[in-house]
Amino acid sequence: MFTVTAFAQAGNLVNLKQKINAFKQREDYFKDTSYLATVNQLGFIYADIYPDSAIALLNRQAGYCKAVGFLKGEFTAFKILGNAYQTKGDFAKSLAYYQQAYQLAKKNGYNSALPGIQNNIGLIYSNQGNYSPALRIFYEALKGAEADHNQFVTGSILNNIGTIHFFQNKMPEAESDYRQMLGIAKETADTVGLIIAYNNIGEIMLERHKPREALTILNIASQLAHKINDAEMLMSSSKTLGDIAYQLDSLPAATAHFNNTVVLAKKQGNLTYTAKALIGLAKVQNKQGMFKPALDNALEALQLAQKIGQVYLLRDAQETVSTVYASMGNGKDALLHYQKFKTYSDSIRNLESERMAMALKADYTFSKKEVEYQRKASQQNWLIFSALAALTTLCIILWIINHNRKKLNQANKILKDKNQVIANEKANTERTLYQLQDTQAQLIQAEKMASLAELTAGIAHEIQNPLNFVNNFSEVSVELLNELKDEIQSGNKEGVYAITNDLNQNLEKIYQHGQRASGIVKSMLEHSKAHKGQKELTDVRKLVSECFNLTYESVQLKDEKFNVELITKFESNLPLVSLIPQDIGRVLINLFNNAFYAMRQKEETMSIDYKPTVKVFIEQEANQIKITVQDNGVGIPDDIKDKIMQPFFTTKPTGEGVGLGLSLSYDIIVKAHNGQFTVETGRGQGTAFTIHLPL
């Protein structure tokens, strides 16, 4: 999938070098704005094919431009440096330079440049998988580009929005965006834009499993790329042709295309296309049974994807590595990488970014209709003004010719017609508003259904694991019973005893996993219950102490050697709180259980000096009671901290947690008690949950 930065075309490489060398014959060449503009042109060419050369060339360029007051040159230098670092895959530095360019343009009123640099900033967020801020910036830039009638930037932004739709698997929207870009490229005779549009439309055909149609479209893109001999366009076309050949099961052709892409990409230092081509090559080799080279290429692609930080590349690389491991019979590593693939896949197609995409598109559509309405309203006002002027003139004429009644009646009829036109336009506007409100209601319903589908999938996945174990052990038990019959008939007592022991172990496993499935169902039912308990005035300090003692005793029954130090700090003279004791008790027990689990994990890996400690603080803040439960366990990594409140998400191994505890706790505190439920944590730093309950 091809994304586009917004910039103008540069001149011939050789001619630019000659011009720069001619400028350098003068002592004060770096003060000449023509020289500085030429350096920027050369840097723009280098940014896409030799990014390190571009960075070295423009190292002091912005300073030179600023010294002579060359605003456009300074802005352009920052923007090219952003392009160069983006080509290298260093998104942090790229974003920093793009933002410098944006601030400079905005501060100095260089408004025509804002949509282009906003597009580049949005592209960085998109490459990092931050689709919500990316879409917000893209649609803002799109409005500005259309207002300035900047066709090149408009096409670039539409392409980048289409790419996000593509990764969200919204193919009709993606194809619509790409075809709009194709129309602009044809209108402006933009060859590079044509190549990008045809290439991306071809990839949509490929996703729809229409390789023949994709091949027809991609051949057009490939011919244009060879015609202009653009390295990046050649890489894009070659890689997509490899994908098509792979889907057509033409593996030798696919191998040739992917190898060609790898050679081109490595020559240009383009890590993104190197990783894409290596992923394609690994898929081909895996299908051919060449597992060792397939794994090597997949792992190299994964390493490059991690270096670049592009989420969709990380997703594809993890999936390919998992598939190759599975083909090699390495289930453990296959499962590990598959879980990482799912994580990246879910982050790309998360509900929030899809909701944001629909909302922003609706807002953009409404804005266009609003502008059109204002234009028509302006025309109507002018017509009304003209009518009034005509009426005034007519009245003067009528006064002169003794108030001719016939002319006056005609003028009144014209005025009534104009009023009817205004009334019709008002009705059309109200109808449009109603349609937008109806669309909003549909979007809300679609989001609810998507959330329900995600929850249902989580439940099915959790129940399937123990059921698989039950089925497997049942099948093995049937086989053991058949063997037992044979041993009994042969009189082999030792064999009978051995098989009997195996059957006992199998039945224990079946029982354990049956209990596991039952626990999941019970937790699911508990999660769906409405909170019907009655609130009553409660001593929070007493409730916390009881819940801690109950939980601690339960843990010690399982592990007598596990000891915890409890440190409490309860503010004196605390008022009684109106709450549902059973529900808040359930929350506290869940938090203590999680704390004990985290500290036991840390205790297994730490030295003898480690001392598990739980701290509980209760204090009054204004009109709230604040309860803090803090442990010194293993903590929660930052990358999953935002997910721990989701139903069925758990950090515990399969069989040790359902993933509903914190979700239930959140509902009890926030929804049933109108409180707040927050967490502060970090890997290896322990965890602190804070509950705020209103008085």
C-alpha positions in Angstrom: 0.0 0.0 0.0 1.5 3.3 -1.1 1.3 6.5 1.0 2.2 10.0 -0.3 3.9 13.1 1.2 2.9 16.4 -0.3 5.7 18.2 -2.2 6.4 19.7 -5.6 8.5 18.0 -8.3 12.3 18.8 -8.3 14.6 19.4 -11.2 17.3 17.3 -12.9 19.9 15.9 -10.5 23.0 16.5 -12.7 21.9 20.1 -13.5 21.3 20.9 -9.9 24.8 19.7 -8.8 26.4 21.8 -11.6 24.5 24.9 -10.5 25.5 24.4 -6.8 29.2 24.0 -7.8 29.0 27.2 -9.8 27.5 29.1 -6.8 30.3 27.8 -4.6 32.9 29.7 -6.7 31.8 32.8 -4.8 32.9 33.5 -1.2 29.4 34.4 0.2 27.4 31.8 -1.8 25.5 30.7 1.2 23.8 34.2 1.4 22.3 33.9 -2.1 18.7 32.8 -2.0 19.0 31.3 -5.5 21.8 29.0 -4.1 19.7 28.1 -1.1 16.6 27.3 -3.2 18.8 25.1 -5.5 20.2 23.2 -2.4 16.6 22.5 -1.3 15.7 21.1 -4.8 18.7 18.7 -4.6 17.8 17.8 -1.0 14.2 17.0 -2.1 15.5 14.4 -4.7 17.9 12.9 -2.2 15.3 12.6 0.5 13.5 9.8 -1.3 16.5 7.9 -2.7 19.5 8.9 -0.6 18.1 10.1 2.7 21.5 10.2 4.5 22.9 12.4 1.8 19.8 14.7 2.1 20.3 15.0 5.9 24.0 15.8 5.4 23.3 18.3 2.6 20.7 20.2 4.7 22.5 20.1 8.0 22.9 23.9 8.2 20.4 24.9 5.5 17.6 26.2 7.8 20.1 28.4 9.6 21.5 29.9 6.4 17.9 30.6 5.2 16.9 32.2 8.5 20.0 34.4 8.5 19.1 36.0 5.1 15.3 36.1 5.9 14.5 33.4 3.3 11.3 32.2 5.0 10.1 29.8 2.3 13.6 28.3 2.1 13.8 27.7 5.8 10.3 26.1 5.8 11.2 23.9 2.8 14.5 22.8 4.5 12.6 21.6 7.6 10.0 19.8 5.4 12.7 18.0 3.3 14.5 16.9 6.5 11.1 15.5 7.6 10.8 13.6 4.3 14.4 12.2 4.6 13.9 10.9 8.2 10.5 9.4 7.1 12.3 7.5 4.3 14.8 6.2 6.9 11.9 5.1 9.1 12.8 7.5 12.0 9.3 8.8 12.6 10.2 10.7 15.8 12.7 13.0 14.1 10.6 13.2 11.0 7.6 14.4 13.0 9.8 16.9 14.9 11.0 18.6 11.6 7.5 18.6 10.1 6.1 20.3 13.2 8.9 22.9 13.0 7.9 23.6 9.4 4.2 23.8 10.3 4.8 26.3 13.2 7.1 28.4 11.0 4.5 28.6 8.2 1.6 29.3 10.6 3.5 32.0 12.5 4.5 33.9 9.3 1.1 33.6 7.6 2.3 31.1 5.0 -1.2 29.6 4.9 -1.0 28.0 1.4 1.7 25.6 2.7 -0.3 24.4 5.8 -2.4 21.7 4.1 0.7 20.0 2.6 2.7 19.9 5.9 -0.4 18.8 7.8 -0.7 15.9 5.3 2.9 14.9 6.1 2.3 15.1 9.8 -0.9 12.9 9.5 1.2 10.4 7.5 3.6 10.0 10.3 0.8 9.3 12.8 -0.7 6.9 10.2 2.6 5.0 9.9 2.8 4.7 13.7 -0.8 3.2 13.8 -2.3 6.3 15.5 -5.2 6.5 13.1 -7.5 8.8 15.1 -5.2 11.8 15.2 -4.0 11.0 11.7 -7.6 11.1 10.3 -8.4 14.3 12.2 -5.3 16.0 10.6 -6.0 14.6 7.2 -9.6 15.9 7.0 -8.5 19.3 8.3 -5.8 19.4 5.7 -8.3 18.3 3.0 -10.6 21.2 3.7 -7.7 23.6 3.4 -6.4 22.1 0.2 -9.8 22.2 -1.5 -10.3 25.8 -0.4 -6.9 26.7 -2.0 -7.8 24.6 -5.1 -4.5 22.7 -4.6 -5.1 19.6 -6.7 -1.8 17.9 -5.9 -2.2 18.1 -2.1 -5.9 17.1 -2.3 -5.0 14.0 -4.2 -2.2 13.1 -1.8 -4.5 13.5 1.2 -7.3 11.4 -0.4 -4.8 8.7 -1.0 -3.6 8.6 2.6 -7.2 8.6 3.9 -7.8 5.7 1.6 -4.8 3.8 3.0 -6.2 4.0 6.5 -9.6 2.7 5.2 -7.6 -0.1 3.5 -6.0 -1.2 6.8 -9.4 -1.0 8.5 -10.7 -3.4 5.8 -13.2 -0.8 4.6 -12.6 -1.5 0.9 -15.5 0.4 -0.7 -14.4 3.6 1.1 -10.7 3.0 0.2 -11.5 2.4 -3.5 -13.6 5.6 -3.6 -10.7 7.6 -2.2 -8.2 6.1 -4.6 -10.4 6.7 -7.6 -10.9 10.3 -6.6 -7.1 10.6 -6.5 -6.9 8.8 -9.9 -9.3 11.4 -11.4 -7.2 14.3 -10.0 -3.9 12.7 -11.3 -5.5 12.3 -14.8 -6.7 15.9 -14.7 -3.3 17.3 -13.7 -1.3 14.9 -15.9 0.5 13.7 -12.7 2.4 10.5 -13.7 3.5 9.7 -10.2 0.0 10.2 -8.9 -1.3 7.8 -11.6 1.2 5.1 -10.7 0.2 5.4 -7.0 -3.5 5.3 -7.7 -3.4 2.4 -10.1 -1.1 0.5 -7.7 -3.4 1.0 -4.7 -6.5 0.1 -6.7 -4.7 -3.0 -7.8 -4.1 -4.0 -4.2 -7.8 -3.6 -3.4 -8.6 -6.0 -6.3 -6.1 -8.3 -4.8 -7.7 -8.1 -1.3 -11.0 -9.0 -3.0 -9.4 -12.1 -4.5 -9.5 -10.8 -8.1 -5.9 -11.3 -9.1 -6.6 -11.1 -12.9 -8.2 -7.6 -12.6 -5.4 -6.6 -10.2 -2.8 -7.7 -12.7 -4.4 -5.6 -15.5 -4.4 -2.5 -13.4 -0.9 -3.2 -12.0 0.6 -3.6 -15.5 -0.5 0.0 -16.3 1.3 1.2 -13.1 4.4 -0.9 -13.9 4.6 0.5 -17.5 4.4 4.1 -16.2 7.0 3.4 -13.5 9.5 2.0 -16.0 8.7 5.0 -18.3 9.8 7.6 -15.8 12.3 5.2 -14.2 11.3 6.3 -10.6 13.0 4.0 -8.1 10.2 4.1 -5.5 7.5 3.6 -8.1 9.4 0.6 -9.5 9.7 -0.9 -6.0 5.9 -0.4 -5.4 4.9 -2.0 -8.7 7.3 -4.9 -8.4 6.2 -5.7 -4.9 2.5 -5.7 -5.8 3.1 -7.8 -8.9 4.8 -10.3 -6.6 1.6 -10.4 -4.5 -0.5 -11.0 -7.5 1.7 -13.8 -8.8 1.6 -15.4 -5.3 -2.2 -15.3 -5.3 -2.3 -16.8 -8.7 0.0 -19.6 -7.4 2.7 -18.6 -9.9 5.5 -19.0 -7.3 8.6 -18.6 -9.6 7.2 -15.3 -10.9 6.4 -14.2 -7.4 9.9 -15.0 -6.2 11.4 -13.1 -9.1 9.3 -10.0 -8.4 10.0 -10.1 -4.6 13.8 -10.6 -5.2 13.8 -7.7 -7.6 12.1 -5.5 -5.0 14.6 -6.5 -2.3 17.5 -5.5 -4.6 15.9 -2.2 -5.5 14.9 -1.4 -1.9 18.3 -2.3 -0.4 20.1 -0.2 -3.1 18.0 2.8 -2.2 18.2 2.2 1.6 14.4 1.9 1.7 13.7 -0.2 4.8 9.9 -0.2 4.3 10.0 -1.9 0.9 12.8 -4.2 2.0 10.6 -5.5 4.8 7.5 -5.8 2.5 9.4 -7.8 -0.1 11.0 -10.1 2.5 7.6 -10.9 3.9 6.3 -11.8 0.4 9.4 -13.9 -0.3 9.0 -15.7 3.0 5.4 -16.6 2.1 6.4 -18.0 -1.2 9.2 -20.1 0.3 6.9 -21.4 3.1 4.4 -22.5 0.5 7.3 -24.3 -1.4 8.3 -26.1 1.8 11.6 -24.1 2.0 11.1 -23.4 5.8 14.6 -22.4 6.8 15.1 -19.6 4.3 11.4 -18.6 4.8 12.0 -18.2 8.5 15.3 -16.2 7.9 13.5 -13.8 5.6 10.5 -13.4 7.9 12.6 -12.7 10.9 14.7 -10.2 9.0 11.5 -8.5 7.9 10.3 -8.4 11.5 13.6 -6.9 12.6 13.2 -4.1 10.0 9.6 -3.5 10.9 10.5 -3.1 14.5 13.2 -0.6 13.6 10.8 1.4 11.4 7.9 1.1 13.8 5.1 0.9 11.2 2.2 -1.0 12.8 0.9 -2.6 9.7 4.4 -3.9 8.8 4.8 -5.3 12.3 1.4 -7.0 12.0 2.3 -8.6 8.6 5.7 -9.7 9.8 4.4 -11.2 13.0 1.8 -13.1 11.0 4.3 -14.5 8.5 6.8 -15.6 11.3 3.9 -17.3 13.1 2.8 -19.1 9.9 6.4 -20.3 9.1 6.9 -21.6 12.7 3.6 -23.5 12.4 4.7 -25.1 9.2 7.9 -26.2 10.9 5.9 -27.7 13.7 7.1 -25.2 16.3 3.7 -24.6 18.0 5.1 -22.6 20.9 6.8 -19.9 18.8 4.0 -19.9 16.3 1.5 -19.1 19.1 3.7 -16.4 20.6 4.0 -14.6 17.3 0.4 -15.1 16.5 -0.6 -13.4 19.7 1.6 -10.4 18.8 0.0 -10.4 15.3 -3.4 -10.3 16.8 -2.4 -7.4 19.1 -1.1 -5.3 16.1 -4.1 -6.3 14.0 -6.6 -5.3 16.7 -4.8 -1.9 17.2 -5.1 -1.2 13.5 -8.8 -2.1 13.3 -9.9 -0.8 16.7 -13.4 0.5 17.1 -12.3 4.0 18.2 -10.3 4.7 15.0 -13.1 3.3 12.8 -15.7 5.4 14.7 -13.4 8.4 14.3 -13.1 7.7 10.5 -16.9 7.6 10.1 -17.5 10.7 12.2 -14.8 12.8 10.5 -16.1 11.7 7.1 -19.6 12.7 8.0 -18.4 16.1 9.4 -16.4 16.7 6.2 -19.4 15.9 4.0 -21.6 18.2 6.1 -19.1 21.0 5.8 -19.1 20.7 2.0 -22.9 20.9 2.0 -22.8 23.8 4.4 -20.4 25.7 2.1 -22.7 25.0 -0.8 -25.7 26.2 1.1 -24.0 29.4 2.1 -23.1 30.0 -1.6 -26.7 29.5 -2.6 -27.9 31.7 0.3 -25.5 34.5 -0.9 -27.0 34.2 -4.4 -30.5 34.4 -3.0 -29.6 37.5 -1.0 -28.2 39.1 -4.1 -31.4 38.2 -6.0 -33.5 39.7 -3.1 -31.4 42.8 -3.2 -31.7 43.1 -6.9 -35.4 42.6 -6.6 -35.7 45.3 -4.0 -33.7 47.7 -6.2 -35.9 46.9 -9.2 -39.0 47.4 -7.0 -37.7 50.7 -5.8 -37.0 51.9 -9.4 -40.4 50.6 -10.5 -42.1 52.5 -7.7 -40.5 55.7 -8.8 -41.6 55.0 -12.4 -45.1 54.2 -11.2 -45.2 57.4 -9.2 -44.1 59.3 -12.3 -46.7 57.6 -14.5 -49.5 58.0 -11.9 -48.9 54.8 -9.9 -49.6 52.3 -12.7 -51.4 49.4 -10.9 -50.6 46.8 -13.5 -46.8 47.2 -13.1 -47.1 47.1 -9.3 -49.0 43.8 -9.4 -46.3 42.3 -11.5 -43.6 43.4 -9.1 -45.5 41.8 -6.2 -45.8 38.5 -8.0 -42.0 38.5 -8.6 -41.4 39.1 -4.9 -43.7 36.2 -4.0 -41.9 33.9 -6.3 -38.6 34.8 -4.7 -40.0 34.2 -1.2 -41.2 30.7 -2.4 -37.7 29.9 -3.6 -36.3 30.9 -0.2 -39.0 28.7 1.5 -38.0 25.7 -0.7 -34.3 26.1 0.0 -35.1 26.2 3.8 -37.1 23.0 3.5 -34.2 21.3 1.6 -31.8 22.4 4.3 -34.0 21.0 7.1 -34.3 17.7 5.1 -30.5 17.6 4.9 -30.2 18.1 8.6 -32.7 15.3 9.3 -30.7 13.0 7.0 -27.4 13.8 8.9 -29.2 13.1 12.3 -30.4 9.8 10.9 -26.9 9.0 9.7 -25.5 9.8 13.2 -28.1 7.4 14.8 -27.0 4.7 12.3 -23.3 5.2 13.2 -24.1 4.9 17.0 -26.0 1.6 16.3 -23.2 0.3 14.2 -20.7 1.0 17.0 -22.9 -0.8 19.5 -23.2 -3.9 17.3 -19.4 -3.9 16.7 -18.9 -3.8 20.5 -21.3 -6.7 21.0 -19.5 -8.7 18.3 -16.1 -8.1 20.0 -17.5 -9.2 23.4 -19.1 -12.4 21.9 -15.8 -13.3 20.2 -14.0 -12.9 23.5 -16.5 -15.2 25.3 -16.3 -17.9 22.5 -12.5 -17.8 22.6 -12.3 -18.1 26.4 -14.7 -21.1 26.5 -13.1 -22.9 23.6 -9.8 -23.4 25.4 -11.1 -25.6 28.2 -13.5 -27.4 25.9 -10.6 -28.3 23.6 -8.8 -29.9 26.6 -11.9 -31.8 27.6 -12.4 -33.2 24.1 -8.7 -34.2 23.8 -8.5 -36.0 27.1 -11.9 -37.7 26.4 -10.5 -39.1 23.1 -7.3 -40.3 24.8 -9.4 -41.9 27.6 -11.4 -43.8 25.0 -8.2 -45.1 23.5 -6.9 -46.1 27.0 -10.1 -48.0 27.7 -9.6 -50.1 24.6 -6.0 -50.7 25.6 -7.3 -51.7 29.2 -9.6 -54.3 27.7 -6.6 -55.8 25.8 -4.5 -55.8 29.0 -7.2 -57.5 31.0 -7.7 -60.2 28.4 -3.9 -60.8 28.4 -3.7 -60.8 32.2 -1.1 -58.1 32.4 -1.8 -56.6 35.8 1.0 -54.1 35.6 -0.3 -52.8 32.3 -3.8 -52.6 33.8 -2.6 -50.6 36.8 -0.6 -48.2 34.6 -3.6 -47.6 32.3 -5.9 -47.1 35.3 -3.6 -44.5 36.7 -3.5 -42.7 33.3 -7.3 -42.8 33.2 -7.5 -41.3 36.7 -5.2 -38.4 35.6 -7.2 -37.8 32.4 -10.5 -37.7 34.4 -8.9 -35.2 36.8 -7.8 -33.0 33.8 -11.4 -33.3 32.3 -12.8 -32.2 35.7 -10.4 -29.3 36.1 -11.1 -27.9 32.6 -14.8 -28.5 33.0 -14.7 -26.4 36.2 -12.7 -23.8 34.2 -15.5 -23.6 31.5 -18.1 -23.5 34.3 -16.2 -20.6 36.0 -16.1 -18.6 32.7 -19.9 -19.0 32.3 -20.5 -18.0 35.9 -18.3 -15.0 35.5 -20.0 -14.1 32.3 -23.4 -14.3 33.9 -22.2 -12.3 36.9 -20.9 -9.6 34.5 -24.3 -9.4 32.8 -26.2 -8.9 36.1 -27.7 -5.5 36.9 -26.6 -4.0 40.3 -29.8 -4.3 42.3 -28.2 -4.2 45.8 -29.4 -1.5 48.2 -27.1 1.3 49.2 -26.5 1.7 53.0 -24.3 3.8 55.2 -21.0 1.8 55.6 -17.8 2.1 57.6 -15.3 2.0 54.7 -12.3 1.3 57.1 -14.0 -1.8 58.5 -15.1 -3.0 55.1 -11.5 -2.7 53.7 -10.0 -4.6 56.7 -12.5 -7.5 56.4 -11.9 -7.9 52.7 -8.2 -7.9 53.1 -8.3 -10.5 55.9 -10.7 -12.7 53.9 -8.5 -12.6 50.8 -5.2 -13.1 52.6 -6.6 -16.1 54.5 -7.8 -17.7 51.2 -4.4 -17.2 49.6 -2.5 -18.7 52.6 -4.7 -21.8 52.4 -3.1 -22.4 49.0 0.4 -21.3 49.9 1.4 -21.2 53.6 4.8 -19.8 52.9 3.5 -16.7 51.2 3.5 -13.8 53.7 2.5 -10.2 53.1 3.1 -7.1 55.1 0.0 -4.8 55.3 0.6 -1.1 55.8 -2.5 1.0 56.4 -3.1 4.7 56.7 -6.7 5.4 57.5 -7.7 9.1 58.1 -9.5 9.5 61.4 -13.1 10.8 61.8 -14.1 9.5 58.3 -17.8 9.8 57.6 -20.0 6.8 56.8 -20.4 6.3 53.0 -23.7 5.4 51.2 -22.7 2.4 49.1 -23.6 -1.3 48.2 -21.3 -3.2 50.6 -21.4 -6.5 48.7 -20.4 -4.8 45.4 -17.6 -2.7 46.9 -16.4 -5.7 48.8 -16.2 -7.6 45.6 -14.1 -4.8 44.1 -11.7 -4.8 47.1 -11.3 -8.6 47.1 -10.5 -8.5 43.4 -7.9 -5.8 43.9 -6.3 -7.7 46.8 -6.3 -11.0 44.8 -4.6 -9.2 41.9 -2.0 -7.7 44.2 -1.2 -11.1 45.8 -0.8 -12.7 42.4 1.5 -10.0 41.2 3.7 -10.2 44.3 3.9 -14.0 44.2 5.1 -13.7 40.6 7.8 -11.2 41.6 8.8 -13.3 44.6 9.6 -16.3 42.3 12.1 -14.2 40.4 13.6 -12.0 43.1 16.2 -12.6 45.8 15.4 -13.4 49.4 15.5 -9.7 50.3 12.2 -9.1 48.5 9.3 -8.5 50.9 5.7 -8.5 49.5 3.9 -5.4 50.8 0.4 -4.1 50.4 -0.4 -0.4 51.3 -4.0 0.7 51.8 -4.8 4.4 52.2 -8.2 5.9 53.0 -8.8 9.6 53.1 -11.4 12.3 52.5 -11.0 14.7 49.6 -13.7 17.4 49.5 -17.0 15.5 48.9 -15.3 12.2 48.1 -13.7 9.2 49.9 -10.4 8.1 48.3 -9.3 4.5 48.7 -5.9 3.5 47.3 -4.6 -0.2 47.1 -0.9 -0.3 46.3 1.4 -3.3 45.9 5.1 -3.8 45.0 4.5 -6.6 42.5 5.6 -7.0 38.9 3.4 -4.1 37.7 1.6 -3.8 34.3 3.4 -2.9 31.0 2.5 0.4 29.4 1.4 -1.2 26.2 -1.5 -3.1 27.8 -2.4 -0.7 30.6 -5.3 0.7 28.6 -6.8 -2.7 28.0 -7.0 -4.1 31.5 -10.5 -2.8 32.1 -11.8 -4.6 29.0 -14.0 -7.7 29.5 -12.1 -11.0 29.0 -8.7 -9.3 28.9 -6.3 -10.9 31.4 -2.5 -10.9 31.9 -2.6 -14.3 33.6 -1.9 -17.6 31.9 -4.7 -19.6 30.4 -6.7 -21.3 33.2 -5.7 -18.8 35.9 -7.9 -15.8 35.0 -11.1 -15.1 33.1 -10.5 -11.4 32.5 -13.7 -10.0 34.0 -12.5 -8.9 37.5 -11.4 -5.4 36.6 -14.2 -5.0 34.1 -16.8 -5.8 36.8 -15.0 -3.5 39.3 -15.0 -0.6 36.8 -18.8 -1.1 36.3 -19.5 -1.2 40.0 -17.4 1.9 40.8 -18.2 4.1 37.8 -21.7 3.0 36.7 -23.3 1.8 39.9 -21.7 4.3 42.3 -20.9 7.3 40.1 -17.3 7.2 41.2 -13.9 7.0 39.6 -11.6 4.0 39.1 -7.9 4.7 38.0 -4.6 2.9 37.9 -1.0 3.9 38.1 1.6 1.2 37.2 4.7 0.3 35.3 6.7 -2.8 34.5 8.5 -3.9 37.7 7.3 -0.9 39.6 4.2 -2.3 41.3 0.6 -1.2 40.8 -1.7 1.3 42.6 -5.5 1.3 42.1 -7.4 4.3 43.3 -11.2 4.4 44.0 -13.1 7.7 44.4 -16.6 7.3 46.0 -18.9 10.4 46.3 -20.3 11.2 49.7 
